[in-house]
C-alpha cells in the first residue's frame, strides 16, 4: 500500500514562502505522475500543479511564476515551493500520486497552509 505524507504547511504572511514536502513509500515518486491539490472550504478541490513521470510540469494560471513543483527520486519525495503567497492560497494542500483516468490512486492526508494579510 502506497503511503503519502505531507509536511511543511503552516501560517505565513502574504508575500512569504513555504515549501511543502510529500514523502512517499516505495518508488512511486519516480514511477508515477504526481500532483498537488488544494481545497478551500466551500470550494471544489483543484489541481494546483502536476509533474508526470517524464518530468513535465503543469500549473494552474493563478500560481504560475510563484509555485514550483519538483521531486527527488532518491528521497521518494515530492515538493511544492510556494513563493509570493497570497491570502487566496490559503487551503489544505494534498499530495496525490499515480493518475489513472484523470483521477489519482493515492492521496496524502493534507497539510494546512494559511496566508494572512
N, C-alpha and C positions, 0 to 999 in steps of 0.2 A: 504494500500500500504506500503510495507516494504521500509524503507529508510536506507541506509548505508552511514556513513560519516567518511571518513578517516582523520587522522591528524598525526602529528609527523614527516612529511618529512622535508627535509632541506638540507643544504650543510655541508659536513664534509670531513676531510682529510682521506686519506687511513689509515686503521688501527683503525679508530674511530668507534663509535657506534651510532645507532639511534634506537628508539622504536616507531613503528607505532601502531596506535590505530584505530579501526573501531567501531564506536558506531552505534548500530542497534536499530531500533524501534521494538516494540513488543518483543516476546520471541524467535526470530529466532536463536539467538546465542545458546540457549540450545536445540532447537528442530531440527536444521538443521546442515548438514555439512557446513563448510565454508573454504574459501581458500584465499590466497594472490597470485595475478598475478602481473606480471610486463611487461611493454612494452617499448622497446627502438626504437628510430627512425630507420626505415629500417629493423626491425626485427619483427617476429611474436610474439604475446603475449605468454608468458609462465607461466605455473602454478608453482610458486616457492615453495609453501607449502600448505598443507591442513590439516584439522582436521575434523574427522567425528563426528557424534552425540554421539558416544561412547567414544570419546577422542583419538582415534588412529590418529597419526600424520604421515605425509609423507613429504619428501623434495626432491628437485632435488639435484643431486650429487654436483653441484657447491656451494651449500650453507650448506651442511651437516656439522655439527660441529660448524657453525658460526651463523646460524639463529635458532630461537626457536619460534614456534607458540604456542599460548596459548589463553585461553578465560576465562572470568569471567562472569558466567551466572547471577550473582546477579546484575551486571552492564550492562548486554547485550552488552558486548564489546569483540572484538577480538583483539589480539595483535600479533605483529611480532617484536621480539627483534633481532636486527641485529648487530652483533659484527664483529670485524676484517674486516671491509668493504673494498672492493676493487673497483678500478675505474670501473671495468666491472659490478658492481652492480648498476651503475647509470641507472635510469629508472623512469618511472611513475609507481607507485605501486597502485594496485586496490584491494579492498576487494570485495569478492563475497560470496553469500550465497545460500543454497538450491540447490544442484546439482540434475539435472534430465537428464538422458540420456547423461551423460558426458558434460552437459552444465549447468551453474549456472543461476538461475532465476533472482537473484537480484545483482546489481552492485553499487559500490560507484563511486564517481566522479574522484577519483585518487589523489595521492599526490606525488609530485616530490622528488626524492632522487638523490642528486648529490654528487659523491665522487671524490675528486681531489687528484692528486698525490703530 
